[in-house]
């Protein structure tokens, strides 16, 4: 079912299948245990009844009948055997199956199918589905309900949801968990969710509107979604199992457009099942030149534009106009969708010292290459000038890289003062786009070394990684998105921190053709780019220090 309704997301599907398998096995074990308990209880009752009948017969032979006599001990024993078990005051009753599985928190950029995965879980379990949108919830009373003393009082969202689905064990989706309000004079909605999501407490959830009547939420299976973990409170996050939902790659978007989006929009625009025909090359151009997102919502809007244009042509043909042609070719894209919104990102073709290609994460599941340029300005005093709409962290990375180069100047063959009588200008193109973060440290350092030594860096190499003052290369984030962007741009080799090797195991097959190199120090980085000869001076310097 998951493969039929969702494209890609292999890790997410694996965890959902594990969840469904465990749920089924636990439910079957509970049902088997209840049947065994019922059979044992019936056998015990039958045995007690038989013993009681035998005792009563013996008593009747030994003494005259007395209609007002007190009940025999065997009668009391038989009645106690058929009495229902009392519920534990410290826990929920065991008369129904309660799923105490972890709460799945699907985290990923918009449009990757988090909500539809929750619907698929409900369909697989055969249970009703209810969605609660937590975006913009600022009042604790929306979770716990209003007291009836207020005008217009209403139950909380969970009680309203249970009343709507009319069952006690639905799948409830907590959508946009990261956008729930924080503590204010209306209370803290995030704190009110703690009791709701705790399996040890939610079997007796109290809604203010219902007073002291407890609501059993322990049979409800909760699934939550979020775009980011940064704004979720730690106690609330501790109750969830986080599952990352990465953005789709081009091949996955193409398959989604072919299997789901195009047939859907064809039918919604009145063209029937085969009213629009197009090739994979046309859909690929739509994906690359008219959308740039992690999900597929913008892609669906662009496909809807194509279908609406074809709907006009079809309607005109039915009124006696030109014959309708259902095929969309590449020449139709500019006429219907306009000029391409995005140019395909390509690597540099020229080889020049002082120019290096880095890797950048651009948010919402997108990544790409980042060109870094540098030049020397004569008549300077060794100052560093930075341009390109840079933040504080990336500026510190540039200063850190220059400090390392200066301290290792003699070992690199640059003398004791590499910037004597010159200034160095470092520029990041696309100045209107803000740039920040420490992941460009290795690329900046390599830019300085390339400029000052006159050794060019091949444009087919891209790199990312944070550096320290002692020359260590440390881990960064967004590796998957960066590598996918590098592959689209034509990069053939990427140099990454060794600590990020674990993040490269789930790359799609289309991106595994790139060569990946992992380094732990700046010395290893320089060796991988220019060979061992570059490091002879550095090794002699290190030995002298020892």
C-alpha positions in Angstrom: 0.0 0.0 0.0 2.8 2.5 0.9 4.6 1.8 -2.4 1.3 2.3 -4.3 0.5 5.6 -2.7 4.0 7.1 -2.1 7.2 7.4 -4.2 10.6 7.2 -2.5 10.8 7.7 1.3 12.3 4.3 1.7 13.5 4.8 5.3 10.1 6.2 6.3 8.3 3.3 4.8 10.6 0.8 6.5 9.8 2.4 9.9 6.0 2.5 9.2 6.0 -1.1 8.2 7.8 -2.0 11.5 5.2 0.0 13.4 2.3 -1.8 11.7 3.9 -5.3 12.2 4.5 -4.6 15.9 1.0 -3.3 16.3 -0.5 -6.4 14.6 1.6 -8.9 16.7 0.8 -7.1 20.0 -2.9 -7.0 19.2 -2.9 -10.7 18.3 -1.0 -11.6 21.5 -3.5 -9.6 23.5 -6.5 -11.4 21.9 -4.9 -14.8 22.5 -4.3 -13.9 26.1 -7.9 -12.7 26.6 -9.2 -16.0 25.0 -7.0 -18.0 27.3 -8.1 -16.1 30.4 -11.7 -16.5 29.4 -11.3 -20.2 29.0 -9.5 -20.6 32.3 -12.1 -18.5 34.1 -14.9 -20.6 32.6 -13.2 -23.8 33.7 -12.8 -22.4 37.2 -16.4 -21.4 37.4 -17.5 -24.8 36.2 -15.3 -26.5 38.7 -16.6 -24.3 41.6 -20.2 -24.9 40.6 -19.7 -28.7 40.5 -18.1 -28.6 43.9 -20.9 -26.5 45.3 -23.6 -28.9 44.0 -21.8 -31.9 45.6 -21.5 -30.1 49.0 -25.2 -29.1 48.9 -26.3 -32.6 48.2 -24.3 -34.0 51.1 -25.7 -31.3 53.4 -29.3 -32.0 52.3 -28.8 -35.7 53.3 -27.5 -34.8 56.8 -29.9 -32.0 57.8 -33.5 -30.9 57.2 -34.2 -28.2 54.6 -34.1 -24.6 55.9 -35.3 -22.0 53.4 -34.0 -19.1 55.5 -30.5 -20.4 56.0 -27.5 -18.3 55.0 -25.8 -19.0 51.7 -23.1 -21.6 51.8 -19.4 -20.7 51.4 -19.4 -22.6 48.1 -22.1 -20.3 46.7 -20.1 -17.2 47.6 -17.0 -18.8 46.0 -18.9 -19.6 42.8 -20.3 -16.1 42.6 -16.9 -14.5 43.1 -15.5 -16.5 40.2 -17.9 -15.0 37.7 -17.6 -11.4 39.0 -15.7 -9.1 36.7 -12.2 -8.1 37.6 -11.9 -4.6 39.1 -9.9 -2.1 37.3 -6.5 -1.0 38.6 -6.9 2.4 40.1 -3.4 3.3 39.0 -3.8 2.2 35.4 -6.3 1.8 32.6 -8.7 -1.2 32.6 -7.5 -4.2 30.5 -10.9 -4.8 28.8 -9.7 -3.4 25.5 -6.5 -3.4 23.6 -4.3 -0.3 24.1 -1.5 0.5 21.7 1.4 2.0 23.7 3.6 2.3 20.7 5.8 5.4 20.4 4.3 8.5 18.8 5.7 8.9 15.3 6.9 12.4 14.5 7.4 12.9 10.8 9.8 15.8 10.2 10.5 17.2 6.8 10.0 20.1 4.4 6.6 21.0 3.1 5.0 18.9 0.4 6.8 15.6 0.9 3.7 13.6 1.9 3.8 13.6 5.7 0.0 13.9 6.0 -0.7 11.3 3.4 1.6 8.9 5.2 -0.6 9.2 8.3 -3.7 8.5 6.2 -2.0 5.4 4.8 -1.3 4.2 8.3 -5.0 4.6 9.2 -6.0 2.7 6.0 -3.6 -0.1 6.7 -4.9 -0.5 10.3 -8.5 -0.2 9.1 -9.2 2.7 11.6 -10.8 6.0 11.2 -8.6 9.1 10.6 -8.9 12.6 12.1 -6.6 15.5 11.6 -6.0 18.3 14.2 -4.1 21.3 12.9 -2.0 22.8 15.7 -0.6 25.7 13.6 -1.5 28.9 15.4 -2.9 27.3 18.5 -2.1 29.8 21.3 -4.7 29.0 24.0 -4.4 26.1 26.4 -8.2 25.9 26.4 -8.2 24.7 22.8 -6.5 21.5 24.0 -8.2 21.0 27.4 -11.5 22.7 26.6 -13.3 25.7 28.2 -15.1 25.5 31.5 -18.8 25.8 31.1 -19.0 29.0 33.1 -17.8 30.9 30.0 -20.1 32.0 27.2 -19.5 29.9 24.1 -17.6 27.2 25.9 -16.5 24.2 23.8 -14.7 20.9 24.5 -11.1 20.7 23.5 -9.8 19.6 20.1 -9.4 15.9 21.2 -12.9 15.5 22.6 -14.3 17.2 19.5 -12.3 14.8 17.3 -13.5 11.7 19.2 -17.1 12.9 18.9 -16.7 13.5 15.2 -15.2 10.0 14.3 -17.5 8.3 16.9 -14.9 5.7 17.8 -12.5 5.4 20.7 -9.5 4.2 18.7 -8.9 6.5 15.7 -5.6 7.6 14.2 -5.3 11.3 15.1 -2.8 13.4 13.2 -1.2 16.3 15.1 -0.3 18.5 12.1 2.3 21.2 12.4 3.4 20.3 15.9 6.3 22.8 15.6 4.0 25.7 15.1 2.0 25.3 18.4 2.1 28.4 20.6 4.4 28.9 23.5 3.7 30.0 27.1 1.6 33.2 27.4 -1.2 34.6 29.5 -3.6 32.1 27.9 -1.5 29.2 29.2 1.0 26.9 27.4 -0.6 24.6 24.7 2.6 22.7 24.4 2.5 21.8 28.1 -1.1 20.7 27.8 -0.1 18.3 25.1 2.3 16.4 27.5 -0.5 14.6 29.3 -2.3 13.9 26.0 0.8 12.2 24.4 1.9 10.2 27.5 0.6 6.6 27.4 0.9 6.4 31.2 -1.5 9.3 31.7 -3.8 9.8 28.8 -6.1 6.9 29.8 -7.7 9.4 32.2 -7.5 12.7 30.3 -9.6 15.5 31.8 -11.3 18.0 29.6 -12.5 21.2 31.4 -15.7 21.2 29.6 -16.7 17.7 30.9 -15.6 18.4 34.4 -14.5 15.3 36.4 -15.4 12.8 33.6 -12.2 11.2 32.4 -11.6 10.6 28.7 -9.7 7.5 27.7 -7.2 8.5 25.0 -5.0 5.5 25.5 -6.7 3.7 22.5 -5.9 6.5 20.2 -2.8 6.2 17.9 -1.1 9.6 17.5 1.0 10.6 14.6 2.6 14.1 14.4 4.2 16.2 11.7 6.6 19.1 11.8 8.8 21.1 9.4 11.5 21.7 12.0 12.5 20.4 15.5 13.9 23.7 16.7 10.7 25.2 18.1 9.4 22.0 19.7 9.8 21.9 23.5 12.2 19.2 24.8 9.7 17.5 27.0 7.3 17.2 24.1 10.0 16.0 21.8 11.0 13.4 24.3 7.6 11.7 23.9 8.0 11.3 20.1 10.1 9.1 17.8 11.5 11.4 15.1 11.4 10.1 11.5 13.1 12.3 8.9 11.2 12.8 5.7 13.8 14.1 3.2 13.0 16.1 0.1 12.4 14.3 -3.3 15.2 14.1 -5.9 14.5 14.8 -9.6 13.9 11.1 -10.4 11.4 10.8 -7.6 9.6 14.0 -8.7 9.4 12.7 -12.2 7.8 9.4 -11.1 5.4 11.3 -8.8 4.4 13.6 -11.7 3.9 10.6 -14.0 2.0 8.3 -11.6 0.0 10.7 -9.5 0.0 14.4 -10.4 -0.7 14.3 -14.2 -3.6 11.8 -13.9 -5.1 13.7 -11.0 -4.9 17.1 -12.8 -6.2 15.6 -16.0 -9.3 14.3 -14.4 -9.8 17.5 -12.2 -9.7 19.7 -15.3 -12.4 17.6 -17.2 -10.1 15.9 -19.7 -10.6 12.3 -18.7 -8.0 9.6 -18.1 -6.0 10.1 -21.3 -6.8 13.8 -22.1 -3.2 14.9 -21.8 -0.1 13.0 -23.1 3.5 14.1 -22.6 7.0 12.6 -22.4 9.4 12.3 -19.5 11.7 14.9 -21.1 8.9 17.5 -20.9 8.1 16.7 -17.3 11.8 16.8 -16.4 12.1 20.3 -17.8 9.1 21.3 -15.7 10.7 19.9 -12.6 14.1 21.5 -13.2 13.2 24.9 -14.9 9.9 25.8 -13.3 10.1 24.5 -9.7 12.8 24.4 -7.0 11.4 22.9 -3.8 11.8 19.8 -1.7 8.1 18.7 -2.1 5.9 18.6 -5.2 3.2 21.3 -4.5 4.7 23.8 -6.9 5.1 21.0 -9.4 1.4 20.1 -9.2 0.5 23.8 -9.8 2.6 23.9 -12.9 1.1 20.7 -14.2 -2.4 22.1 -13.5 -1.5 25.1 -15.7 -0.6 22.7 -18.5 -3.9 20.8 -18.1 -6.0 24.0 -18.0 -4.4 25.2 -21.2 -5.3 21.8 -22.8 -8.8 22.1 -21.4 -9.3 25.3 -23.3 -8.1 23.7 -26.5 -10.4 20.7 -25.9 -13.4 22.9 -25.2 -12.7 25.0 -28.4 -12.5 21.8 -30.5 -15.8 20.6 -29.2 -17.3 23.9 -30.3 -16.2 23.4 -33.8 -12.6 24.7 -33.6 -9.4 23.0 -34.6 -8.9 19.3 -33.8 -7.7 18.6 -30.3 -4.1 17.3 -29.9 -3.6 15.9 -26.4 0.2 15.8 -26.6 2.3 18.5 -24.8 5.7 19.0 -26.3 8.7 21.0 -25.1 7.8 23.9 -27.4 4.5 24.3 -25.5 6.1 25.0 -22.1 7.2 28.5 -22.8 3.9 29.4 -24.4 1.9 28.0 -21.4 4.1 28.4 -18.4 6.2 31.4 -19.6 9.9 31.8 -19.5 11.8 29.3 -17.3 11.9 30.5 -13.7 15.2 28.8 -12.8 18.3 28.1 -14.8 20.0 24.8 -14.4 22.9 25.2 -11.9 26.1 24.2 -13.7 29.7 24.0 -12.4 32.4 26.3 -13.6 34.1 25.4 -16.9 37.3 27.5 -16.5 40.2 26.6 -14.2 41.6 29.6 -12.3 43.5 30.0 -9.1 41.5 31.4 -6.2 38.1 30.0 -7.4 36.7 27.0 -5.5 33.3 25.3 -5.6 31.6 24.7 -2.2 28.4 23.0 -1.3 25.4 24.8 0.2 22.1 23.9 1.9 19.4 26.3 0.9 16.6 25.2 3.2 13.3 23.4 2.6 15.3 20.3 1.5 17.2 22.0 -1.3 20.9 22.0 -1.8 23.4 23.1 -4.5 26.8 24.4 -5.3 28.3 27.6 -4.0 31.0 29.4 -6.0 33.7 31.2 -3.9 36.0 33.7 -5.6 39.1 35.6 -4.3 41.6 38.1 -5.6 44.6 40.0 -4.4 44.5 43.8 -4.2 48.0 45.5 -4.5 49.0 48.3 -2.1 47.2 46.8 0.8 48.0 46.0 4.4 47.1 42.4 4.7 43.4 43.0 5.4 40.5 40.7 4.5 37.5 42.1 2.7 34.3 40.0 2.5 31.3 40.6 0.2 28.2 38.6 -0.8 25.6 39.2 1.9 27.4 37.1 4.5 26.4 36.4 8.1 28.5 36.5 11.2 29.3 32.7 11.3 30.6 32.5 7.7 32.7 35.7 8.3 34.3 34.0 11.3 35.0 31.0 9.1 36.8 33.2 6.6 38.9 34.8 9.4 39.7 31.4 10.8 40.8 30.0 7.4 43.0 33.0 6.8 44.6 32.7 10.2 45.5 29.0 9.5 47.0 29.9 6.1 49.1 32.7 7.7 50.3 30.4 10.5 51.4 27.8 8.0 52.7 30.2 5.4 56.4 29.0 5.5 55.3 25.3 5.2 53.1 26.2 2.2 56.0 28.1 0.6 54.4 31.5 1.1 57.0 33.0 3.5 56.4 34.5 6.9 54.0 37.2 5.7 51.9 35.9 2.8 49.8 39.1 2.6 52.7 41.7 2.6 51.6 44.8 0.7 48.4 43.2 -0.5 44.8 42.9 0.6 42.7 39.8 -0.1 39.1 40.1 -1.3 36.7 37.1 -0.8 33.4 37.2 -2.7 30.4 34.9 -2.8 28.3 35.5 -5.9 24.5 35.9 -5.8 24.8 38.8 -3.4 21.0 39.1 -2.9 20.9 35.7 -1.2 21.9 35.7 2.4 24.6 33.2 3.3 25.7 31.9 6.7 26.9 28.9 8.6 30.3 27.2 9.2 30.1 24.6 6.5 32.1 26.6 3.9 35.2 26.6 6.1 37.2 24.0 4.0 36.2 25.7 0.7 37.3 29.1 2.0 40.6 27.8 3.2 41.2 26.0 -0.1 40.4 29.3 -1.9 43.1 31.2 0.0 45.7 28.5 -0.5 44.9 28.3 -4.2 45.1 32.1 -4.7 48.3 32.5 -2.8 50.1 29.5 -4.2 48.8 29.9 -7.8 47.5 26.3 -7.9 44.0 26.0 -9.4 41.4 23.6 -8.0 39.6 21.5 -10.6 36.0 22.8 -11.1 34.7 19.2 -10.9 35.6 19.1 -7.2 33.2 20.5 -4.6 33.7 20.4 -0.8 32.1 21.2 2.5 33.1 21.1 6.1 33.8 23.2 9.2 37.4 23.8 10.2 39.0 24.6 13.5 42.0 26.7 14.4 44.2 23.7 14.7 43.2 22.4 11.3 40.6 19.8 12.1 37.7 19.2 9.7 34.4 18.6 11.5 30.9 17.5 10.6 28.2 19.7 9.0 24.6 19.2 8.1 22.5 18.8 5.0 24.9 16.3 3.4 22.2 14.5 1.3 20.8 17.7 -0.1 24.2 19.1 -0.9 25.3 16.0 -2.7 22.1 15.8 -4.8 22.6 19.5 -5.8 26.2 18.8 -6.7 25.2 15.9 -8.9 22.7 18.0 -10.7 25.4 20.7 -11.3 27.8 18.2 -12.9 30.2 17.7 -10.0 32.1 14.4 -10.2 34.0 14.4 -6.9 33.0 15.7 -3.4 35.3 16.1 -0.4 33.5 15.7 2.9 34.3 15.5 6.7 35.0 12.0 7.8 32.3 12.4 10.5 29.7 12.7 7.8 30.4 9.4 6.1 27.3 7.9 7.9 25.1 10.5 6.1 26.0 9.3 2.6 24.6 5.7 2.9 21.0 6.6 1.8 21.9 8.5 -1.4 19.7 7.6 -4.4 21.2 5.5 -7.1 21.4 8.4 -9.5 23.9 10.3 -7.2 26.1 7.4 -6.4 28.2 7.9 -9.5 30.1 10.7 -7.8 33.4 10.0 -6.1 33.2 10.8 -2.3 36.4 11.4 -0.3 36.4 11.9 3.5 39.0 13.8 5.4 39.7 14.6 9.0 42.3 17.4 8.8 43.2 20.3 6.5 46.5 18.4 5.6 44.5 15.5 4.3 42.3 17.9 2.3 45.3 19.5 0.6 46.7 16.1 -0.2 43.5 15.0 -1.8 43.4 18.1 -4.0 47.0 18.6 -5.0 48.9 15.4 -4.0 51.5 14.6 -1.4 54.1 17.1 -2.6 52.0 19.9 -1.2 52.3 18.5 2.3 56.1 18.0 2.5 56.6 21.5 4.0 53.7 20.9 6.4 55.1 17.6 7.6 58.6 19.1 8.2 56.9 22.0 10.2 54.9 19.5 12.3 58.0 17.5 13.0 60.0 20.6 14.0 57.2 21.5 16.5 57.4 18.0 18.0 
